[in-house]
Amino acid sequence: MNRLLRFEFSRAKRGNLLFALLAIFTLFVGTTFFFAPSLMQAYRLEQGDAAIISVFNSFAQFSVISLGSVYSYAFSRDFQNGSYDFYPQIGVSPVRAMISRATVLLICSWVGVLVVFAVVIIANDSSNIHANVYAVSYSLLAVAFVLALSCAVSVFLRNPMFSVLALFILFVIGSSINYNFYGLTFQTDTSSFSTFMMGYLLGYDGISPQIASLSLDFSLHGPFIALSLSLIWLLIAVGTAALGVRRLAKNNRYWGSPSTQGR
């Protein structure tokens, strides 16, 4: 497994996937310079709080399209170039290869998330511990969700362009439902319950009057509910990807269980 992880890391590096992730995370850091000043004026936030919610919104609003495009390409390209058919020839199940690729991308992305927030927190002297911990936790789950959703879409569509298009459509649908139904669907959206809680922790709950009208003790239960919603949607995305792999296994025996295929 370690050799396979190293191989997938090498492929990600050669295919410029890691460079793409670096570029996206750098842009997320850059959003603080553009949006934080306006947030400070609009919501009367301190510089540190404005910077945190700015980078938080980057993960909430742009991760599906930006990170999702990279992840979808990483998973779906091998359906087109035949690489998934190559793995069984070297004694490796395509499922194991996909899991290893997801692991590499997840680890690199999580490192990127931690570095992004470390830079933003230190550079802007953000001292709101509760908001910082919540923002980091949310972003880690958001990245994992986008990765799992991209994998699921890629397994079903097996085409980079169609997979990215499907992610965009799902994002629009989820955002529309969130806007009208208390932000309970995909949490990678600025209309989500999670984004509302970010504003609440910084002393502003006017982001969504609809969510604010709920009979909840947001200070006590809000962060737990928000992160639980993120976790639930992550598990749904992982389950959908597993169903897609099971569907492939019906037509190709090499897409069987990773515990019984390969070495």
Salt bridges, closest charged atoms under 4 A:
GLU8 OE1 - ARG101 NE 2.94
ASP78 OD2 - ARG11 NH1 2.77
ASP78 OD1 - ARG77 NE 3.90
ASP78 OD2 - ARG101 NH2 2.63
